[in-house]
């Protein structure tokens, strides 16, 4: 029955299988123990030195005991394996008997029980060791968690403190920087305002300097004009002196020729009529002069009435100039009257000369011929002088007058002030009329000079013929003819002279009218000058007040500039300290950043270690679950198919 039961098992259990399983399990156990030992040693080296020493001592004791047991089991396994290989079994199947077999079975069962007890003790030791390691792992994990929390708390506190300090210092430096920027912007605005005020003051100074330069240029121009006018007056005085000299010479020659003018008696009646005409013209001129005097008196009264309307201060200011102008005009009037009286005297002298010439002509023919020869010489000299000097002067004066009128028309009239704007066109028309009269007079003078020169030439030619005839024939008719020609020549000369005097009188009248208009213009200009002076005085006072204000502003700006300079000096003194503090803060920030980096690196290392410990814990938990599963299965050496593989009967073979 038992043989049949053993026969039912296909594979009998052998000793090698038993010891091989135990050896494999022990090796697995020791292999499982090796990795937690490594992890535990790693963790122990990272935690503390005391725990490492305790664990090393405990692990050393357990390893020695296990190693002894392992050696005993290994020796037993080697002995059994050698016996199995050699075939040295403790019994032979042929000699076996039932009690011997039972005895061997008992011994085998006892050995198996012992081996099972040994395996159970080994497993208990392993379980105890695993529990011990699990407790150590829990304690290490708790301690590691506490330390990591502590480190994280310290790190967070340090980071918060650093952030607070950085925020505080950054806010402080930002406030300081904003203050410095606002101060800098204020100083820049102040400097800009000072620069603008300086530019405005420079513009004002440049404008005042330009005004001063304009005034100086006007003064220099007026001085130049005054010098030109004085030079012209000197030239006119020299010309007047020259004319007076020539007039005195002519008078002397006329007095010398009075004795030789008896030959012009026949023209006495004509001269009387001409003198009457001259008297009429003189009376007409006197009437015009009286009318002009009346107009001058009326204008004076008008000026006096106009002066009463003007304020007393302005009138006192302009009285000196008006008196000077009045004196000048009275001098011009006296000069004109003297010239009229001189014209009258010249007319009377010409009348007397005509009478004397007629008497001389009646007395003797030879004397008349000699006197006519002298007169011809004198006339030729005077005509040459007129042709060389007076005619070009008249032409130049007419041309200059025409150019002046054209220039005035091109500029739109005379440059006059407020009251004289309406007289502009009338003055231009009067000037054109006078210029045309002067041109006609110049043409008449040139024509008369040419006629006189032609008559003298005609007279010289027949005079030489008469002399030859006198030398040859000495006829009295030719002498009479020459006397008549001389008489006609003298009459023409006298007419030309009277015409020139009339032209001079007309010119004097025109000059008088121009002087009156100039007086009016000067009065208006004087009034305008007084007004301008008052305006300029007010402007000067305003400018003085403005300059005083500007001086005050400049002084204030200078004071502000000094204060700004002081503030800048203080700021410049503070800047190095601020820069040093900033550098120190930057260094501290760098140090804290380095510390933060070190802490972050340590935290990363600790996290890696924690991850490694978590992995080790998971491995241990897996091993523990495997051990639990292995412990939960029933352990029956007899029931296992491997244990019965070697127990079979040889008879079946």
C-alpha positions, 0 to 999 in steps of 0.5 A: 500500500505504501509502495503504491502511495509512493508510486503515485508520486512521480518525482521523489524528494531528494536531499539536494532538493531540500538543501538546494531550496534552503540554500536558494532561499537563504541566498535570496534572503541574503541577497534581499538583505544586501540591498537594504544593507546598502541603502541603510548604510547609505542612509546611515552615513547621511544621518548620523555616526552613532546610528551607523555604529549601532547598526553595524554592531547589530548587523555584524552579530546577526551576520556571524550567526547566520554565516555559521548556520549557513556554513553548517548547512552548506557543509551538510549539503556538500556531504549529502551531495557527495554521498548522493554522487557516490551512491553511498546511501545508508541502506541498500534496497535489497537488504532493507526491511520494514523496520529499517525502512521505518527507521530510515524514514524516521531519521529522515523525517527527524532531519527534515523536521530539524531542517524545517525548524532551522528554516523557521528559525532562520525565517524568524530571525529574518522577520525580526531583522526586517521588523528592526529595519522597518522601525529604523526606516520609520525612525529615519524617515521621521527624522529625515522628514523633520530635518527636511521640514526644518531645513525648508522652514529655515530656508523659507524664513531665510528667503522671506527675510532676504526678500523683505530686506531686499524689498525694504532696501530696494524701496529705500533706494527707489525712494532715494533714486526718485528723490534724486531724479526729481531733484535732478529734474528740478535742477535741470528745469531751473537751469533751463529757466536760467538759460532761457532768461539768460537768452532773453536778457542777451536778446534784450541787451543785443536789441538795446545795443542795436538800438544804440548802434542805430542811434549812433549811425543816425547821429553820424549820418546827421553829423555827415549831413551837417558837415556836407551842408557846412561845406556847401555853405562854405562853397556858397560863401566862397562863390559869393565872395568870388561873385562880389569880387567879380562884381567889384571888378565889373563895377570898376570896369563899368566906372571906367567905361562910363566915360566911354558910353556917350555913343549910345544916346540914340538908344536912350529912349528905348532904354527909358522905355525898358527902364519903365518896364523894369520899374513895372516889373520891380513894382510887381515883384514888390507887390509879390514880396509884400504878398509873401510877407503877408503870408509869412505874417499869417503863417507866423500867427498860425504858428503862434496859435498852434504853439498856444495849443501845444502844452507848455512843456513841449513849447519850452522844449522847442522854443530854442529851435524855433527861434533859431529857425526864425532867425535863419529865415529873417536872415534869408529875408534880409539877404533877399531884400538886399539882393532886390536893392542891389538889383535896383542899384544895378538898374540905375547904374545901367541907366547911367552907363547907357547915358554915359555911353550915348554921350561918349558916342556923340562926342567923338568917333575915335574914342568910341572905336577905342572904347568899343574895342575895349568893350569887345575884349571885355565882352569876349572875356565875359562870354568865355567865362559864361561858356566855361563855367555858368552854362555847365553849372546850369546844365548840371543843376537842371539834370540833378533836379530832374534826377531828384524829382524822378527819385522822389517819384520812384520812392512815392513822395517826400519822406514827411511826417503826419501833417505834411502827407497832403502837401507831397503832390503839390510840392512835387508839382511846384518843383517840376514847374520850377525845374522847367523854368530853370531849364528854359532859363538855362536854354535862354542863357546858352542861346544868348551866350551863343548869340553874343559870341556870334555877334562878337565874332561877326564884329571882329571880322568886320572890325579888321576890315574896318581897320584896313579901310580906315588905314586905306579909306577911313570912312565914317560910315563904317565907324557909324555902323560899328557904333550902331552894332556896338549899341545894339550889342550893348542893348542886347547885353543889357536885355540879357542882364535884365532877364538874368536879374528877373530870373534871379528874382524869380529864383529868390522868390522860389527860394523864399517860398521853399524857405517858408515851406521848409519853415513849416516842415521844420515846425512839423518836424520839430513837433514830431521830434518833441513828441518822439522825444517825449515818447523816447523819455517814457520808453527810457523810463520804462526800459530803466524800470525793466532793467532794474527788474531784470537786475533784481531777477538776475540777482535772484537767479544768481542766488538761486544758482548759488543755492543750487550749486550748494545743493549739488555739492551736498548731493555730490558729497552724498553720492559716494556714500550712496554708491558705497552703500549700493555696492555693499548692498549688491555684494550682500545680495550676491552673497545671499544669492550664492547662499540661496543657490547653495541651499537650493542645491542642498535641497535638490540633493536632499530631495534626491536622497529622499527619492532614493529612500522612497525607492528603497522603502518601496523595495523593502515593502515589496520584499516584505510583501513577498515574505508575507506571501511566502509565510502565508503558504503552508510549509510541508516537506512530505507533501511537496512533490520535489521531496518524493522524487528520489524515493522510489523503488528500484524494483519497478525498474 
